[in-house]
Amino acid sequence: MNITKRMWLIRIIALIGLGLSIELAVIYFRANFDKTALYSFCSINDYIDCDGVARTMYSQFAGIPLAWWGIFFYLFVLFMSVIEKINSKINTPLKVFKNPIKYISVLGLISFTISMILAGISLYKIEKVCILCLATYFLDFAISLIATDFKNGGFIDSIKTSFKDFVSGVKEYTVLFTICLLCAISFLVYTDVTFVFTPHLRQQRELMKFANKKHNPYSIVGNELGDKNGKVKIVFISDYVCPMCRVTNMMLHKAVKDYSSVYVEHYNFPLDKVCNKEVVIQVHNGACMLSRIALAAKKQGHYWDVASYLYDTKPLKTKEIQKLAKKFNLVEKEFWYDIISNDTEKELQKEIAHCNKIETNATPVIYINGKKFVGLRPYSEIEKALVENGAVKRK
């Protein structure tokens, strides 16, 4: 197949890819910004779910939706496919593009490689598949294959030629290239920092700063978290197996370090049928035992520090609990007795009963001076509520 026919075929595939990318951009907008939008046609079930993929933080790069990157890629491929005609009529710096079909070969290969990484994230991290995204991955590969001359060096020759032309072009137009590069970097930094195109991700990224920490860096030692006579009272209801509770616990420890006049009171509410009879479906195995461990540690003055440790490690085996006792210098014999004692069970049931009385059916839940917040909330929202209720930022 000669270059002319190959270019026409590349244009057709690029136009199809452009159409799919535009549709993906529409899906992205509807999934993230239009609360009244119906499910997309490619959101078939919990696994094949374009909308679900679009809502994740992996649907963007540098603050720009991946669908927009796709639109830019296909437009650039189309531009490269006609660059020789443009150069034959107009004398511009575009003359540096001497071998457009080889550039398309390399760009298609790079795009396909990135696509395979995204496919891996989709399958193993998100555990959802976007069928339109998969279609573009194959189109990228097809563009690369069609643009590559396998009889004359294949991908290796395309890469070498593209790199050689790139270096030559940079040398010829160093100032222009530098300006364009700085503008591009500045724009990407701006979009990544300001979330101008992805405002819904601001909260996710804020939460990930806490979720990615292996341990609670703000953890305090003792049974009291904050100023007991503080004017801002936080009631925290949690389950030690709940990952969102772990993040909330970390935030509340940070809050009492950042603000004065704040006090946190905790209630154990394990979503475990072993001790919580209101739980219809077993959610968190071992949560009851972890609550008993926390209450036993409380008797030796190590409630909140042990609590943070429980969120991080969830020790349920004998050796793990022994390691915990040693780490926090607990009297092990008394600790074991308190874990299994009737007094601890009564205290736990009292806390569970209180939570059920106020109609708690999930974790985490926090009350800030009576105002209820259900689920994982960003730290900025917690800070705002604290300040509104009279908390004072520590210097």
DOROVEX-646973 format. One record per residue (C-alpha): y negated, z, x. Coordinates in Angstrom, 1 decimal, padded with zeros to 4 digits. Each point is the difference from the previous one (the first is absolute). Last residue first. Layout:
BEGIN
{atom {Y, Z, X}};
...
This chain:
BEGIN
{atom {-029.5, 065.9, -000.5}};
{atom {002.1, 000.7, -003.1}};
{atom {-000.8, -002.1, -003.1}};
{atom {-000.7, 002.3, -003.0}};
{atom {002.1, 000.1, -003.1}};
{atom {-002.1, 000.3, -003.2}};
{atom {002.0, -001.7, -002.8}};
{atom {-001.5, -003.5, 000.6}};
{atom {000.7, 000.4, 003.7}};
{atom {003.7, 000.7, -000.6}};
{atom {000.3, -002.9, -002.5}};
{atom {-001.5, -002.4, 002.5}};
{atom {002.3, 001.2, 002.8}};
{atom {003.1, -000.5, -002.2}};
{atom {-001.2, -003.6, -000.8}};
{atom {-000.6, -000.6, 003.7}};
{atom {003.5, 001.3, 000.8}};
{atom {001.6, -002.7, -002.1}};
{atom {002.1, 001.2, -003.0}};
{atom {003.8, 000.1, -000.2}};
{atom {001.1, 000.8, -003.5}};
{atom {-001.7, 001.9, -002.8}};
{atom {-003.5, 001.5, 000.4}};
{atom {-000.9, 002.7, -002.6}};
{atom {-003.4, 001.7, -000.2}};
{atom {000.4, 003.7, -000.3}};
{atom {-002.1, 001.1, 003.0}};
{atom {001.8, -002.7, 002.0}};
{atom {003.5, -000.4, -001.5}};
{atom {002.6, -001.8, 002.0}};
{atom {003.2, -001.8, -001.0}};
{atom {002.6, -001.5, 002.3}};
{atom {002.4, -000.3, -001.6}};
{atom {001.3, -000.9, -003.5}};
{atom {000.6, 001.5, -003.4}};
{atom {-002.5, 002.9, -000.2}};
{atom {-000.7, 001.0, -003.5}};
{atom {-002.1, 003.1, 000.6}};
{atom {002.9, 002.2, -001.1}};
{atom {002.4, -002.0, 002.1}};
{atom {-002.1, 000.9, 003.1}};
{atom {-000.1, 003.7, -000.9}};
{atom {003.8, 000.0, -000.7}};
{atom {000.6, -001.6, 003.5}};
{atom {-002.1, 002.7, 001.6}};
{atom {001.9, 002.8, -001.8}};
{atom {003.3, -001.6, 000.8}};
{atom {-000.9, 000.0, 003.7}};
{atom {-001.0, 003.6, -000.1}};
{atom {003.2, 001.0, -001.8}};
{atom {002.1, -002.0, 002.5}};
{atom {-001.7, 001.8, 002.9}};
{atom {000.6, 003.4, -001.6}};
{atom {003.7, -001.0, -000.7}};
{atom {000.5, -000.4, 003.8}};
{atom {001.5, -003.1, 001.6}};
{atom {-003.0, -001.0, 002.2}};
{atom {-001.0, 003.6, 000.4}};
{atom {003.3, 001.0, 001.6}};
{atom {-000.2, -002.9, 002.4}};
{atom {-003.5, 000.9, 001.1}};
{atom {000.9, 003.7, 000.4}};
{atom {002.8, -000.9, 002.4}};
{atom {-002.1, -002.6, 001.8}};
{atom {-003.1, 002.2, 000.7}};
{atom {-002.4, -002.9, 000.2}};
{atom {-001.5, -001.2, 003.3}};
{atom {-001.3, -003.2, -001.5}};
{atom {002.1, -002.4, 002.1}};
{atom {003.0, 002.4, 000.0}};
{atom {000.1, 000.1, -003.8}};
{atom {-000.4, -003.8, -000.2}};
{atom {002.9, -000.5, 002.5}};
{atom {002.2, 002.2, -002.1}};
{atom {-000.9, -002.0, -003.1}};
{atom {001.0, -003.2, 001.9}};
{atom {003.2, 001.5, 001.2}};
{atom {000.9, 001.1, -003.6}};
{atom {-000.7, -003.5, -001.5}};
{atom {-002.8, -000.4, -002.4}};
{atom {-003.1, -000.7, 002.2}};
{atom {-002.5, -002.3, -001.7}};
{atom {-001.7, -001.1, 003.2}};
{atom {-003.6, -000.9, -000.6}};
{atom {-000.5, 001.5, -003.5}};
{atom {001.9, 003.1, 001.1}};
{atom {-002.2, 000.4, 003.2}};
{atom {-003.1, -000.1, -002.1}};
{atom {001.4, 002.8, -002.3}};
{atom {001.0, 002.0, 003.1}};
{atom {-003.6, 000.1, 001.1}};
{atom {-001.2, 000.7, -003.6}};
{atom {002.4, 002.9, -000.7}};
{atom {000.3, 001.8, 003.3}};
{atom {-000.8, 003.7, -000.7}};
{atom {003.6, 001.4, 000.1}};
{atom {000.4, 000.1, -003.8}};
{atom {-001.5, -003.5, -000.1}};
{atom {002.9, -001.3, 002.1}};
{atom {002.4, 000.9, -002.9}};
{atom {-002.3, -001.8, -002.5}};
{atom {000.1, -003.1, 002.2}};
{atom {003.8, 000.1, 000.4}};
{atom {000.4, 000.4, -003.8}};
{atom {-002.2, -003.1, -000.5}};
{atom {002.2, -001.9, 002.5}};
{atom {003.1, 001.0, -001.9}};
{atom {-001.4, -001.2, -003.3}};
{atom {-001.0, -003.3, 001.5}};
{atom {003.5, -000.7, 001.3}};
{atom {000.5, -003.2, -002.0}};
{atom {-003.2, -001.4, -001.2}};
{atom {000.1, -002.1, -003.2}};
{atom {002.8, 001.1, -002.3}};
{atom {-000.8, -001.3, -003.5}};
{atom {-000.8, 002.4, -002.8}};
{atom {-002.0, 002.6, 002.0}};
{atom {-000.9, 002.8, -002.4}};
{atom {002.7, 002.2, 001.4}};
{atom {-001.7, 000.3, 003.4}};
{atom {002.4, 002.0, 002.2}};
{atom {002.9, -002.4, 000.8}};
{atom {-001.6, -002.7, -002.0}};
{atom {-002.3, -000.9, 002.9}};
{atom {-003.6, -001.3, -000.5}};
{atom {-001.1, 003.1, 001.9}};
{atom {-003.3, 001.5, -001.4}};
{atom {-001.2, 002.6, 002.5}};
{atom {-003.5, 001.2, -000.7}};
{atom {-002.7, 000.3, 002.6}};
{atom {-003.5, 001.6, 000.0}};
{atom {-002.6, -001.6, 002.2}};
{atom {-003.4, 001.6, 000.7}};
{atom {-003.3, -001.7, 000.8}};
{atom {-003.3, 001.8, 000.8}};
{atom {-000.3, -001.8, 003.4}};
{atom {000.8, -003.7, 000.5}};
{atom {001.5, -002.1, 002.9}};
{atom {002.8, 002.4, 000.9}};
{atom {000.8, 000.8, -003.6}};
{atom {000.0, -003.8, -000.8}};
{atom {002.3, -000.8, 003.0}};
{atom {002.6, 002.3, -001.4}};
{atom {-000.4, -001.5, -003.4}};
{atom {000.4, -003.5, 001.5}};
{atom {003.2, 000.9, 001.7}};
{atom {001.4, 001.4, -003.2}};
{atom {-000.9, -003.1, -001.8}};
{atom {001.8, -002.1, 002.6}};
{atom {003.2, 002.0, -000.4}};
{atom {-000.3, 000.0, -003.7}};
{atom {000.0, -003.8, 000.1}};
{atom {003.3, 000.1, 001.8}};
{atom {001.6, 002.3, -002.6}};
{atom {002.9, 001.9, 001.5}};
{atom {-002.1, 003.2, 000.3}};
{atom {-001.0, -000.1, -003.7}};
{atom {-003.6, 000.7, -001.0}};
{atom {-002.5, 001.7, -002.2}};
{atom {-003.4, 000.8, 001.7}};
{atom {-002.6, 002.1, -001.7}};
{atom {-003.3, -000.4, 001.7}};
{atom {-002.7, 002.7, -000.5}};
{atom {-003.6, -000.7, 001.0}};
{atom {-002.2, 003.1, -000.1}};
{atom {001.7, 001.5, 003.0}};
{atom {001.3, 003.6, -000.1}};
{atom {003.3, -000.8, 001.6}};
{atom {-001.6, -002.3, 002.6}};
{atom {002.5, -002.6, 001.1}};
{atom {003.8, -000.1, 000.0}};
{atom {001.5, 003.5, 000.0}};
{atom {003.6, 000.8, 000.7}};
{atom {-000.1, -000.5, 003.8}};
{atom {-000.4, -002.6, 002.7}};
{atom {-002.2, -003.1, -000.5}};
{atom {001.0, -003.6, 000.1}};
{atom {-002.7, -002.6, 000.8}};
{atom {002.1, -002.2, 002.2}};
{atom {002.7, -000.3, -002.7}};
{atom {002.8, -001.9, 001.8}};
{atom {001.2, -003.6, 000.4}};
{atom {-003.4, -001.4, -001.1}};
{atom {000.5, -003.4, -001.6}};
{atom {-000.6, 001.5, -003.5}};
{atom {-003.4, 001.4, 000.9}};
{atom {-001.6, -003.2, 001.3}};
{atom {002.1, -001.9, -002.6}};
{atom {-002.0, 001.7, -002.8}};
{atom {-003.3, -001.5, 001.2}};
{atom {001.6, -003.4, 000.4}};
{atom {001.3, 000.1, -003.5}};
{atom {-003.4, 001.1, -001.4}};
{atom {-001.9, -002.8, 001.8}};
{atom {002.6, -002.5, -001.1}};
{atom {-001.5, -000.5, -003.5}};
{atom {-003.2, -001.2, 001.6}};
{atom {001.7, -003.1, 001.4}};
{atom {-002.6, -002.7, 000.4}};
{atom {-002.9, 002.2, 001.2}};
{atom {002.5, 002.5, 001.5}};
{atom {-003.0, 001.1, 002.2}};
{atom {002.0, 000.5, 003.3}};
{atom {002.4, -002.9, -000.2}};
{atom {-002.5, -002.4, -001.4}};
{atom {-002.6, 000.9, 002.6}};
{atom {002.5, -000.1, 002.9}};
{atom {001.2, -003.4, -001.2}};
{atom {-003.6, -001.4, -000.2}};
{atom {-000.9, 001.4, 003.4}};
{atom {003.1, -001.6, 001.5}};
{atom {-000.7, -003.4, -001.6}};
{atom {-003.7, 000.1, 001.0}};
{atom {000.9, 001.0, 003.6}};
{atom {002.5, -002.8, 000.2}};
{atom {-002.4, -002.6, -001.4}};
{atom {-002.7, 001.1, 002.5}};
{atom {002.4, 000.0, 002.9}};
{atom {001.3, -003.5, -000.9}};
{atom {-003.6, -001.4, -000.3}};
{atom {-000.9, 001.5, 003.4}};
{atom {003.2, -001.3, 001.7}};
{atom {-000.1, -003.5, -001.4}};
{atom {001.6, -002.1, 002.8}};
{atom {002.0, 002.9, 001.5}};
{atom {001.2, 001.1, -003.4}};
{atom {001.1, -003.5, -000.9}};
{atom {002.0, -000.4, 003.3}};
{atom {001.7, 003.3, -000.6}};
{atom {000.9, -000.9, -003.5}};
{atom {001.2, -003.5, 001.0}};
{atom {002.3, 001.5, 002.6}};
{atom {001.3, 002.6, -002.5}};
{atom {000.6, -002.6, -002.7}};
{atom {001.8, -002.3, 002.5}};
{atom {002.3, 002.7, 001.3}};
{atom {000.8, 001.3, -003.5}};
{atom {000.7, -003.5, -001.4}};
{atom {002.1, -000.8, 003.1}};
{atom {002.1, 003.1, -000.5}};
{atom {000.4, -000.6, -003.7}};
{atom {001.7, -003.3, 000.4}};
{atom {-000.1, -001.6, 003.5}};
{atom {-000.1, -003.7, -000.9}};
{atom {002.9, -000.7, -002.4}};
{atom {-000.7, 003.2, -001.9}};
{atom {-003.5, -001.3, -001.1}};
{atom {-001.2, 003.0, -002.0}};
{atom {-002.3, -000.6, -003.0}};
{atom {002.8, -000.3, -002.5}};
{atom {001.7, 003.2, 001.3}};
{atom {-003.2, 002.0, -000.1}};
{atom {-001.0, -001.1, -003.4}};
{atom {003.5, 000.8, -001.3}};
{atom {-000.1, 003.5, 001.5}};
{atom {-003.3, 000.7, -001.7}};
{atom {001.4, -001.4, -003.3}};
{atom {003.0, 002.3, 000.3}};
{atom {-002.3, 003.0, 000.4}};
{atom {-002.2, -001.2, -002.9}};
{atom {003.0, 000.1, -002.3}};
{atom {000.8, 003.6, 001.1}};
{atom {-003.5, 001.0, -001.0}};
{atom {000.5, -001.5, -003.4}};
{atom {003.2, 001.9, -000.4}};
{atom {-001.6, 003.3, 000.7}};
{atom {002.8, 002.5, 000.8}};
{atom {000.0, 003.8, -000.2}};
{atom {001.6, 002.6, 002.2}};
{atom {-003.4, 000.8, 001.5}};
{atom {001.4, 000.9, 003.4}};
{atom {003.3, -001.8, 000.3}};
{atom {-000.3, -003.2, -001.9}};
{atom {-003.8, -000.5, -000.1}};
{atom {-000.5, 001.3, 003.5}};
{atom {002.7, -002.4, 001.2}};
{atom {-001.5, -002.9, -001.9}};
{atom {-003.4, 000.8, 001.5}};
{atom {001.5, -000.2, 003.5}};
{atom {001.6, -003.3, -001.0}};
{atom {-003.3, -001.3, -001.2}};
{atom {-001.7, 000.9, 003.3}};
{atom {002.6, -002.2, 001.7}};
{atom {-000.6, -002.7, -002.6}};
{atom {-003.7, 000.1, 000.6}};
{atom {000.4, -000.2, 003.8}};
{atom {002.3, -003.0, -000.4}};
{atom {-002.3, -001.7, -002.4}};
{atom {-002.9, 000.6, 002.4}};
{atom {001.9, -001.4, 002.9}};
{atom {001.1, -003.2, -001.9}};
{atom {-003.5, -000.4, -001.5}};
{atom {-001.5, 000.2, 003.5}};
{atom {002.5, -002.7, 001.1}};
{atom {-001.1, -002.2, -002.9}};
{atom {-003.7, 000.5, 000.9}};
{atom {000.3, -001.3, 003.6}};
{atom {-003.6, -000.6, 001.3}};
{atom {-001.8, 002.8, -001.9}};
{atom {-002.8, 000.3, 002.6}};
{atom {-001.8, -002.9, -001.8}};
{atom {-000.9, 002.6, -002.6}};
{atom {-003.1, 000.7, 002.1}};
{atom {-001.6, -002.8, -001.9}};
{atom {-000.3, -003.9, 000.2}};
{atom {000.6, -001.2, -003.5}};
{atom {002.0, -003.0, -001.2}};
{atom {003.2, -000.1, 002.1}};
{atom {-000.1, 003.8, 000.2}};
{atom {000.2, 000.4, -003.8}};
{atom {003.0, -002.4, -000.2}};
{atom {001.7, 002.0, 002.8}};
{atom {-000.7, 003.2, -001.8}};
{atom {001.9, -001.1, -003.2}};
{atom {003.2, 002.0, 000.4}};
{atom {-001.8, 002.8, 001.9}};
{atom {-002.1, 000.6, -003.1}};
{atom {003.1, 000.1, -002.2}};
{atom {001.6, 002.5, 002.4}};
{atom {-003.3, 002.0, -000.1}};
{atom {000.0, 000.0, -003.8}};
{atom {003.6, 001.2, 000.0}};
{atom {-000.7, 002.9, 002.4}};
{atom {-003.2, 001.1, -001.8}};
{atom {001.8, 000.1, -003.3}};
{atom {002.8, 002.0, 001.6}};
{atom {-002.5, 002.5, 001.5}};
{atom {-001.4, 000.3, -003.5}};
{atom {003.4, 000.8, -001.4}};
{atom {000.4, 002.6, 002.8}};
{atom {-002.8, 002.0, -001.5}};
{atom {-002.8, 000.8, 002.5}};
{atom {-000.7, 003.5, 001.2}};
{atom {001.4, -000.7, 003.5}};
{atom {003.3, -001.2, -001.5}};
{atom {000.9, 000.3, -003.6}};
{atom {003.0, 000.2, -002.3}};
{atom {001.6, 002.7, 002.2}};
{atom {-002.2, 002.7, -001.7}};
{atom {002.0, -000.5, -003.1}};
{atom {-001.3, -001.2, -003.4}};
{atom {000.9, -003.7, 000.7}};
{atom {003.6, 000.9, 000.6}};
{atom {000.3, 001.7, -003.4}};
{atom {-001.8, -002.9, -001.7}};
{atom {002.4, -002.6, 001.5}};
{atom {003.0, 002.0, -001.2}};
{atom {003.6, -001.2, 000.5}};
{atom {001.5, 003.5, 000.6}};
{atom {-001.3, 002.1, -002.9}};
{atom {000.4, -003.0, -002.4}};
{atom {-001.4, -003.4, -000.7}};
{atom {-003.5, 000.1, 001.5}};
{atom {-000.3, -003.7, 000.7}};
{atom {-001.6, -000.8, -003.3}};
{atom {-002.7, 002.5, 000.7}};
{atom {-000.1, 003.2, -002.0}};
{atom {-002.9, 000.2, -002.5}};
{atom {-003.5, 000.7, 001.1}};
{atom {-002.0, 002.8, -001.7}};
{atom {-000.4, 002.1, 003.1}};
{atom {-001.5, -002.9, 001.9}};
{atom {-000.8, 001.0, 003.6}};
{atom {003.2, 000.4, 002.0}};
{atom {002.7, -002.0, -001.8}};
{atom {-002.5, -002.5, -001.4}};
{atom {-001.7, -000.7, 003.3}};
{atom {003.3, -000.3, 001.9}};
{atom {001.5, -002.3, -002.7}};
{atom {-003.1, -002.2, 000.3}};
{atom {000.3, -000.1, 003.8}};
{atom {003.7, -000.8, -000.4}};
{atom {-000.9, -002.9, -002.2}};
{atom {-002.5, -001.3, 002.6}};
{atom {002.8, 000.4, 002.7}};
{atom {002.4, -002.0, -002.2}};
{atom {-002.5, -002.8, -000.4}};
{atom {-000.8, -000.1, 003.7}};
{atom {003.7, -000.1, 000.8}};
{atom {000.4, -003.0, -002.2}};
{atom {-003.0, -001.6, 001.6}};
{atom {001.5, 000.8, 003.5}};
{atom {003.3, -001.6, -001.0}};
{atom {-001.8, -003.2, -001.1}};
{atom {-002.2, -000.1, 003.1}};
{atom {003.0, 000.5, 002.3}};
{atom {001.8, -002.9, -001.7}};
{atom {-003.1, -002.2, 000.6}};
{atom {-000.2, 001.2, 003.6}};
{atom {003.7, -000.9, 000.6}};
{atom {-000.5, -003.4, -001.5}};
{atom {-002.9, -000.7, 002.4}};
{atom {001.8, 001.5, 003.0}};
{atom {002.9, -002.3, -000.3}};
{atom {003.4, 001.0, -001.5}};
